[in-house]
């Protein structure tokens, strides 16, 4: 969860191909203060996950889809990037989206495709949740905050969405153990529910 207020301009020190995507090392001493592996960080407005952290630099991984849809694919050593840490909370930071822990339904893993070191997973969703799923929106799968990369049409009775998991997420969550046919808990973005309710109230 970010505000768009850049906290530091970092400098790319290295870009390394990584499983169809890219590993980006960025020098940013101020941003590294308190940064830990697994934390979210916005790089040129793109939410990524820190997979390595040192005193003055950190590393993030961007999957191929991110490289294709943003300007991160054009970064080279020496490139300057805008950086922002998540909004600070009372005892930490909002690294994902607002998750309540109230499961809305159960989905089923429909397919898993390997994309280098990452995996693209398609999940069938209950039809009544389809209206809350939007491309580039947020979804919680088995408690993990993720970004939807593709979604079926709202009117499609066979609802589904896709997510792309970076190696770090595969390593540190149960999603790396999921197989086709497995059931997964789904929680849609609560903000979408509030918007729907407000629209209903307006008649």
HELIX and SHEET records of a PDB file:
HELIX    1   1 UNK A   29  UNK A   32  1                                   4    
HELIX    2   2 UNK A   64  UNK A   69  1                                   6    
HELIX    3   3 UNK A   71  UNK A   74  5                                   4    
HELIX    4   4 UNK A  127  UNK A  132  5                                   6    
HELIX    5   5 UNK A  167  UNK A  172  1                                   6    
HELIX    6   6 UNK A  174  UNK A  177  5                                   4    
HELIX    7   7 UNK A  190  UNK A  202  1                                  13    
SHEET    1   A 7 UNK A   8  UNK A  18  0                                        
SHEET    2   A 7 UNK A  21  UNK A  27 -1                                        
SHEET    3   A 7 UNK A  57  UNK A  62 -1                                        
SHEET    4   A 7 UNK A  46  UNK A  53 -1                                        
SHEET    5   A 7 UNK A  40  UNK A  43 -1                                        
SHEET    6   A 7 UNK A  80  UNK A  85 -1                                        
SHEET    7   A 7 UNK A   8  UNK A  18 -1                                        
SHEET    1   B 7 UNK A 105  UNK A 115  0                                        
SHEET    2   B 7 UNK A 118  UNK A 124 -1                                        
SHEET    3   B 7 UNK A 160  UNK A 165 -1                                        
SHEET    4   B 7 UNK A 144  UNK A 151 -1                                        
SHEET    5   B 7 UNK A 138  UNK A 141 -1                                        
SHEET    6   B 7 UNK A 183  UNK A 188 -1                                        
SHEET    7   B 7 UNK A 105  UNK A 115 -1                                        
END                                                                             
